[in-house]
Amino acid sequence: PKFKKAMDSYEKFFNKYIKFMEKYQKSPTDTDLLTDYADYMSQHSDTMAKMEQLENDNLNSAEISYYAKVTARIMEKLAKVAQ
């Protein structure tokens, strides 16, 4: 449960970030987005630090599978927003 909660939080962060990037693409001159970007970068640092802690744990096969699925979903969404 701890691992799944952490992965769900990880995906939730990226979902918010992707929505931000979509907003930015529609309005790249919106200066209000600069503040939002700074907040996301801070959240990104925190999120990645938590993920590093999880990666140091011995993951079982179910956890590895869930990690792969969540990561694949995030990468697919990031690829779409990068187009």
Helices and strands as residue ranges (DSSP letters): H 2-26, H 32-55, H 61-82
